[in-house]
Amino acid sequence: MADFGRSLVWFRRDLRASDHSALAAAMSQSSRGVIGLFVVDAAFWKQHHEAGVKIDFWLRNLAALKHRLETLGVPLKLIDTTSAPALPEAIVALARRLECDTLHFHREYEVNEVARDRAVRAHCLEAGIKVCAYHDRVILPPGSLRTGAGTPYGVFTPFRCAWEKLVAHTLDRVLPEPVAQPNLGIASDALPDAVIGFASHVPLESAYTLYPAGEAAAHARLQRFIRTAAPAYVDGRNVPSHAGTSGLSPYLAAGVLSPRQCLEAASRASNGRPFTTEGISTWISELCWREFYTHLLCDYPRLSRGRPFKLATEAIEWRTSESDFIAWCEGKTGFPIVDSAMRAFNSTGFMHNRLRMIVAMFLTKDLLIDWRRGEQFFMKHLIDGDLAANNGGWQWSASTGTDAQPYFRIFNPTTQSETYDPKGKFIRQWLPELAHLDDKTLHDPHVRGAHLSVTTYPRPIVNHAKARLRAIATFKAIK
């Protein structure tokens, strides 16, 4: 027997109809049908530095979701906070108008999102509207993993060991496809093609080609990766010129694809052994990193407020060189691997994970500029921007986060370049002014004496060897 009358399902960063806990529960238990809801909250997005390219990706996936929901008989309604009362009141008003007695949504874990959802819940309950919240952004709910002492894990490897033991029991828990409901006679709302204040810095035709919208596109990419790139993922994931990564992070960040679906695909491809099959196992560890950072965000709310995981690092005296920061942002540092990475990022809204580590460590160690500036710049440009993952990655590189290695681990950008782009294929693609150089000179053009033929490329803005010693001394001073 149905537990709910008519339900309102609030879609946020979960823009899919399949393996959707809130939608599945509502559709299986609502006697008078289900209606979808999406909220356009430009002020909230601006506060969180959401990138224009990411908002465009959301809107394109929202349009695909609307079409998918309509095939299930579920209309999609829209609230635009620029022309509506405060969000809690707007949701209550919509629920009353549509005769919905229950609101369903997936939990979000950032401080502001938690406060928003708490306010919505309070207004709904006061109005007699039930609220059902589900853990769905991660496979294991935050708080479900603890050390033997009952404390949160602060290091990745033991977290992963505990995570794998529990996740092994969820490999077959992807929810079945929802069954269509009778037509409710309620029309969907028109969706916006764009939101004022969120113009994409990436040409839309490029974004559409690089990241097509919809669940079908996401699953096609997942299957292609599992079939072609996953077996060689251990090495292939580190080569930026090679399509060795999954390219699924935008779909996971927007919830077009669920982590359970990724794990299930990995399990099928490895005959039920995703944690021990080479390639697949390494990729699963990347999914686990995503979960680890989300759990940390819940256990340490200060991470949502721009504070470091390692509190002692609040005493670091960061440099405030605006010219160095701008050179880094624009890809004009004089270090080819850093500059090619940043120019590709500014053109596509995406950065390869190895390159993210290189450019983040260069900003925070070579230039000794506050990691929060880099974190914010990334959020303003990433198509796959996610606070937990972005914050975790930046703090790992800056040695203010959970990295168990000593603070004096500092990447040499030239060595990284020679190791992971040995033929300079990636560098040549994004720095055509260096394309004529040989494979050896390309990685360090000025020091190797080729400066007379690269007059249009900037000289290095910092001496890496000296900058490394400066960074070590800075961190050592706070120990």
Beta strands, then each sheet from edge to edge (+ up, - down):
strand 1: 7-11
strand 2: 34-40
strand 3: 76-80
strand 4: 102-106
strand 5: 130-134
sheet 1: 3+ 2+ 1+ 4+ 5+
end
